[in-house]
Amino acid sequence: MAAELTLNTDLGPDGTPRVTATGEIDLSNVAQLVQALTTASAGTRRPITVDLSTVKYLDSAGINALFDHADKVDGLHIIVHRLLVRVLTITGLDKVATLEAAPEVGDNA
């Protein structure tokens, strides 16, 4: 059974393409993430933002998709749930993309 994943592609406040994910990302639905990243890039190398602030589970298929897309754009900014910051840093994703910990609910930051 596929993990539940909802994706939205739009423009952020600064006009940068943005993909917002809600749910879990794993092998069963990673193709949806890849398609959303491709749609957001629209065939260009311009930077994009990926908002994973509410995603608490991301398997290696999802991590690989982010690595692959980082090679296709001139800047990948990933807003990530605090539970995933360490995992993504250990994988080295922070070397090819900008990782930003999402504020926790109730934070005033």
C-alpha positions as CSV (number, residue, x, y, z in Angstrom):
1,M,0.0,0.0,0.0
2,A,1.3,3.4,-0.9
3,A,2.2,5.9,1.8
4,E,-0.1,8.9,1.9
5,L,1.5,11.9,0.2
6,T,0.1,15.2,-0.9
7,L,2.1,17.5,-3.1
8,N,1.5,21.1,-4.1
9,T,3.5,23.1,-6.7
10,D,3.3,26.9,-6.6
11,L,5.5,30.0,-6.3
12,G,6.9,31.1,-2.9
13,P,6.6,34.7,-1.6
14,D,9.8,35.6,-3.5
15,G,8.6,34.1,-6.8
16,T,10.8,31.0,-6.5
17,P,9.1,27.7,-7.6
18,R,8.1,25.7,-4.5
19,V,7.0,22.1,-3.9
20,T,5.2,21.5,-0.6
21,A,4.9,17.9,0.6
22,T,2.6,16.6,3.3
23,G,2.7,13.0,4.5
24,E,5.4,10.4,4.0
25,I,7.8,9.9,1.1
26,D,9.0,6.4,0.3
27,L,9.5,4.0,-2.7
28,S,5.7,3.6,-3.1
29,N,5.2,7.3,-4.0
30,V,8.6,8.8,-4.9
31,A,7.5,9.0,-8.5
32,Q,5.0,11.7,-7.4
33,L,7.7,13.7,-5.8
34,V,10.0,13.4,-8.8
35,Q,7.1,14.6,-11.1
36,A,6.4,17.6,-8.7
37,L,10.1,18.6,-8.7
38,T,10.2,18.3,-12.5
39,T,7.0,20.4,-12.8
40,A,8.4,23.0,-10.5
41,S,11.6,23.3,-12.4
42,A,9.7,23.7,-15.7
43,G,12.7,22.7,-17.8
44,T,14.9,25.3,-16.3
45,R,17.9,25.3,-13.9
46,R,16.4,28.1,-11.7
47,P,16.5,27.5,-8.0
48,I,13.5,25.8,-6.3
49,T,12.3,25.4,-2.7
50,V,11.1,22.1,-1.4
51,D,9.0,22.4,1.8
52,L,9.2,19.1,3.8
53,S,8.4,20.8,7.1
54,T,5.5,18.4,7.8
55,V,7.1,15.3,6.4
56,K,8.4,13.1,9.3
57,Y,9.3,10.0,7.2
58,L,11.6,10.1,4.1
59,D,13.2,6.9,2.9
60,S,16.3,6.4,0.7
61,A,14.2,6.7,-2.5
62,G,13.1,10.2,-1.4
63,I,16.6,11.2,-0.4
64,N,17.9,10.0,-3.8
65,A,15.3,12.0,-5.6
66,L,16.4,15.1,-3.8
67,F,20.0,14.4,-4.6
68,D,19.1,13.8,-8.3
69,H,17.1,17.1,-8.5
70,A,19.9,19.1,-6.8
71,D,22.1,18.2,-9.8
72,K,19.4,19.6,-12.2
73,V,18.9,23.0,-10.7
74,D,21.2,25.9,-9.6
75,G,20.0,25.9,-6.1
76,L,17.8,23.5,-4.1
77,H,16.5,25.0,-0.8
78,I,14.9,22.3,1.4
79,I,12.8,23.3,4.5
80,V,12.8,20.1,6.6
81,H,11.2,18.9,9.7
82,R,13.6,18.9,12.6
83,L,13.4,15.1,12.9
84,L,15.0,14.8,9.5
85,V,17.8,17.4,9.7
86,R,20.4,15.0,11.1
87,V,19.5,12.2,8.7
88,L,19.8,14.5,5.7
89,T,23.0,16.0,7.0
90,I,24.6,12.5,7.5
91,T,23.7,11.6,3.9
92,G,25.6,14.7,2.7
93,L,22.5,16.4,1.2
94,D,23.6,19.6,2.9
95,K,26.7,19.6,0.6
96,V,24.5,19.9,-2.6
97,A,21.4,21.7,-1.2
98,T,20.6,24.3,1.4
99,L,18.9,22.6,4.4
100,E,16.7,24.7,6.7
101,A,15.1,23.3,9.9
102,A,11.4,24.2,9.9
103,P,10.3,26.1,13.0
104,E,8.4,23.9,15.4
105,V,4.8,24.8,16.1
106,G,4.8,27.4,18.7
107,D,8.2,28.8,17.8
108,N,8.3,32.5,17.4
109,A,11.3,32.3,15.0
